[in-house]
Amino acid sequence: MEIKNFIDEFLKIVIKHSSKCFINSRYELIIVPKNNIYFRLNDIENELDLKCKVIAWLEKVKIRQVYMYAFGWTNDRFID
């Protein structure tokens, strides 16, 4: 499958969970616009690249949540 088609299919899945997501003019997938949560798509060359980038992004978000929990901060500002 061509990478653009794969990204389009991936975007359809993401929209189900974050209805305000979009791809901007810099080819960044903005997942939570309110909090500027995004990752760049321009260096993705194949399906594996996209999967690795998503896993790395999810790990970053999870680390942030653990940090916030450890210091007793609320997670309200990160919820769409």
C-alpha positions in Angstrom: 0.0 0.0 0.0 1.3 3.5 -0.9 2.3 5.4 2.2 -0.1 8.3 1.5 -3.0 5.8 1.3 -1.8 4.2 4.6 -1.7 7.6 6.3 -5.2 8.4 5.0 -6.4 5.1 6.5 -4.6 5.8 9.7 -6.2 9.3 9.9 -9.7 7.7 9.6 -8.9 5.6 12.7 -7.5 8.6 14.6 -10.6 10.7 13.8 -12.8 8.1 15.5 -10.9 8.9 18.8 -10.0 12.5 18.3 -12.6 14.2 16.1 -10.7 17.5 15.9 -7.5 16.0 14.5 -6.1 17.1 11.2 -3.0 17.3 9.0 -1.7 20.9 8.7 0.3 22.5 5.9 3.6 21.4 7.4 2.5 17.8 7.2 2.1 17.3 10.9 -0.7 15.2 12.3 -2.3 17.4 15.0 -4.1 14.9 17.3 -5.2 17.2 20.1 -5.3 20.8 18.7 -6.1 22.4 22.1 -2.8 21.1 23.6 -0.8 21.1 20.4 -0.2 17.4 20.5 1.2 16.3 17.2 3.9 14.5 15.3 5.4 15.0 11.9 4.5 12.8 9.0 7.1 14.1 6.4 9.8 11.7 7.4 7.6 8.6 7.2 8.6 6.4 4.3 6.6 3.2 5.0 4.1 1.6 7.2 6.7 0.5 9.8 7.9 4.1 10.1 4.4 5.2 10.9 3.8 2.5 13.5 7.1 3.2 15.2 6.3 6.9 15.3 2.9 6.3 16.8 4.3 4.0 19.5 7.0 6.5 20.4 4.4 9.3 20.5 2.1 7.2 22.8 5.1 6.4 25.0 5.9 10.2 25.4 2.2 10.9 26.3 2.2 8.1 28.8 5.4 9.3 30.5 3.9 12.8 30.8 0.8 11.3 32.4 2.9 9.3 34.9 4.9 12.4 35.8 1.8 14.4 36.3 0.3 11.6 38.5 3.5 11.4 40.5 3.3 15.1 41.3 -0.5 15.1 41.9 -1.3 17.3 38.9 -4.7 16.9 37.3 -4.9 15.5 33.8 -7.9 17.7 32.8 -5.9 20.0 30.5 -4.8 17.0 28.3 -8.3 15.7 27.7 -10.0 16.6 24.4 
